[in-house]
Amino acid sequence: MCWLTVDRAVQLVRQHGQGERPEWLELRDQIGANVLEHGWHEEAGAYTVAYGYPEMDASSLWIGLSGLLADDDPRFLATVLAIEAELRSGPIVYRYKWDDGLPGVEGGFHVCSAWMIEAYLRTGRRADAEELFDQMLDCAGPTGLLPEQYDPQAERGLGNHPQAYSHLGLIRCALLLDGGA
């Protein structure tokens, strides 16, 4: 996300005629090179939660969603597959599955499902994106609103309800699927 922040700052100053900021370009490129080199976990065959750790985290999808890696980069494709295999459960994608020391069990996060939908679209898996999108819609409560999380075993919402991030992710995916984002 540090790379994304600096990259978008570079884009903003360009758009607003503020000229180039060479020090920002250098910082962006240094951060990107560091992430690409150290974030890849060879044994996991994917970008993982943190340098040197094999655990998967859905936020690793941002390696491609941010534009740091191209949609067709084999490392992004492998990361999508690894997160799908380890963190997707039916209509939901968990953020992670390791013990974080907090009491209780979390459900999958709708915003993580939205990230996966976008990753599917970026990697040419439109049918999978449409299927997960439809499943995400089916997780809405009787009012049509989405909670923060969903428990696929109990088939019920968890966490904050309604959750803005869930709806923002859903709206973004609807626009992407419609070809408008």
ZIQUI-V565898 format. One record per pair of residues at least 4 apart in sequence whose C-alpha atoms are under 6 Angstrom apart, sorted by the first residue. I is the first residue (numbers start at 1). J is the second residue. D is the distance in whole Angstrom. If there is no record, write none. Layout:
i:j:d
I:J:D
I:J:D
//
This chain:
i:j:d
3:7:6
3:28:6
3:31:6
3:32:6
6:28:6
13:18:5
14:18:6
14:19:6
34:38:6
35:39:5
38:51:6
39:47:6
39:51:5
40:46:6
40:47:4
41:45:6
41:46:6
41:47:6
44:54:6
46:78:6
46:79:4
47:79:6
48:54:6
48:55:6
48:56:5
49:55:6
49:56:6
49:57:5
57:95:6
57:96:5
58:95:5
62:66:5
63:68:6
64:68:6
64:69:5
64:76:6
71:122:6
71:123:6
74:78:6
83:87:5
84:88:5
87:93:5
87:94:5
88:92:6
88:93:4
91:135:5
91:136:6
92:108:5
92:113:6
93:108:5
93:112:6
93:113:5
94:108:4
94:109:6
107:149:5
107:150:5
107:151:5
108:149:5
108:150:5
109:148:6
109:149:4
110:149:6
110:166:5
111:166:5
111:169:5
114:169:5
117:129:5
120:125:5
120:129:5
121:125:5
121:126:5
140:144:5
140:145:5
140:146:5
141:145:6
145:162:6
146:162:6
147:157:6
147:160:6
147:161:4
147:162:5
147:163:5
148:159:5
148:160:5
148:163:5
149:157:6
149:158:5
149:159:6
150:156:6
150:157:4
150:158:5
151:155:5
151:156:5
173:177:6
175:180:5
175:181:5
176:180:6
176:181:5
//
